[in-house]
Amino acid sequence: MATANATRKRSLAWDYFYKEEESTFCEICKEEVKTSGNTSNLFRHLQSNHKDEYTELEKHRLEQASQKKMKVAVKQPSLKESFATAQPY
C-alpha cells in the first residue's frame, strides 16, 4: 500500500531548501525561512534574495504547466470522435 507522501506532488521550490527538525533553510544562503504548510515564503525568499534562481524556477514552473495543458488536450476526444462512438438508445 502506498503512503500519502508517495503520491503527493512536491513543489519545485524544495530544490532550493532543506528541512532540519522543524525549521526550513535555504540551500544557497543558509537563512531560515518560515513555512506554514505551504511554499509561498519559499518562493518569496527566492524572489527577494536569489533572483537568478527564482527566474530559473519560474521558467520550469511555466514549462510544467504547459506540458500539463498539452497532456489534457491530447486525452480529450474531438466532438466528431465523441459522436462517432455514441450509442443510440
Phi, psi and omega in degrees: 000131181281144177278165179298325181291335182292328182257357183286137177285144182245132180292144176297338180300329182294347175295340184252004184223158175221153179258141176225107188057243182259008183248155177241135184233147176285132177294332187278307186249356179066014179284141176285136180235125180285135174231149179228052178089002177220178184251011182303315181292331177295313178296319180296320178297314179297317181297321183279324190247339185222072188300320180296316179294321179296317179299316178297317179298316179297322178298317179293321178297318179294321177298316179297317180297319179295317179296321179296318178297320180294321179296317179296317181296324181290325184286333185278125179287156177287167179298319180297316179295323180296316179291327181294328182266358182290142179261132176289153180288000000 
